Amino acid sequence: MIRRICDIREFPSIQTLGFWANVHRVPLRYLGPTLEGRAVYAATHGTATRVAVTSGRDPHPLPLVWRSPLEVL
């Protein structure tokens, strides 16, 4: 039997997420905007996913229909 555990945690800043991703040698991914228009980024190593939300506005254009960025994980 295969048992998967999904461990999703939020880091306080994109810099902290970038450091974690660098240590684990995994890429940062842009997931999309929050409802408030801030960018959400993630990095995944095995079953551990770490996310960070930027403090400023998302530089990417907002979609016409909003979906939770965590749905793509």
C-alpha positions as CSV (number, residue, x, y, z in Angstrom):
1,M,0.0,0.0,0.0
2,I,1.3,3.4,-1.0
3,R,0.8,6.2,1.5
4,R,1.3,9.8,0.5
5,I,1.5,12.6,2.9
6,C,1.1,16.2,1.6
7,D,2.9,18.7,3.8
8,I,2.1,22.3,2.8
9,R,3.5,25.2,4.9
10,E,3.8,28.9,4.3
11,F,7.0,30.8,4.7
12,P,6.9,34.5,5.8
13,S,8.7,35.8,2.7
14,I,9.7,35.0,-0.9
15,Q,13.4,35.3,0.2
16,T,12.9,32.5,2.8
17,L,11.2,30.3,0.2
18,G,14.0,31.0,-2.3
19,F,16.6,29.9,0.3
20,W,14.7,26.7,1.1
21,A,14.3,25.9,-2.6
22,N,18.1,26.5,-3.1
23,V,19.0,24.2,-0.2
24,H,16.8,21.5,-1.6
25,R,17.8,22.2,-5.3
26,V,14.2,22.7,-6.5
27,P,12.7,25.4,-8.7
28,L,10.4,28.1,-7.5
29,R,7.0,28.1,-9.3
30,Y,4.5,30.9,-9.8
31,L,1.1,29.6,-8.8
32,G,-1.1,32.7,-9.4
33,P,-2.7,35.6,-7.5
34,T,-4.5,35.6,-4.2
35,L,-7.9,37.3,-4.0
36,E,-6.1,40.4,-2.8
37,G,-3.9,40.5,-5.9
38,R,-0.7,39.3,-4.3
39,A,1.6,36.7,-6.0
40,V,1.8,33.1,-4.7
41,Y,5.0,31.1,-5.2
42,A,5.8,27.5,-4.3
43,A,8.6,25.0,-4.2
44,T,8.2,21.2,-3.8
45,H,10.7,18.7,-2.6
46,G,9.2,15.2,-2.3
47,T,6.0,15.4,-0.3
48,A,6.9,18.8,1.2
49,T,5.6,21.9,-0.5
50,R,6.5,25.4,0.8
51,V,4.6,28.5,-0.3
52,A,5.1,32.3,0.1
53,V,2.9,35.2,-0.7
54,T,4.5,38.5,-1.9
55,S,3.8,41.6,0.1
56,G,3.2,43.8,-3.0
57,R,0.9,43.5,-6.0
58,D,1.2,40.6,-8.3
59,P,3.2,41.7,-11.4
60,H,1.3,39.3,-13.7
61,P,-2.1,40.3,-15.2
62,L,-5.1,39.1,-13.2
63,P,-7.2,36.3,-14.8
64,L,-10.8,36.9,-15.7
65,V,-11.8,34.0,-13.5
66,W,-10.0,33.5,-10.1
67,R,-9.0,30.1,-8.9
68,S,-7.1,29.3,-5.7
69,P,-3.4,29.0,-6.5
70,L,-3.2,26.0,-4.2
71,E,-5.6,24.0,-6.4
72,V,-2.7,23.4,-8.9
73,L,-0.6,21.6,-6.3
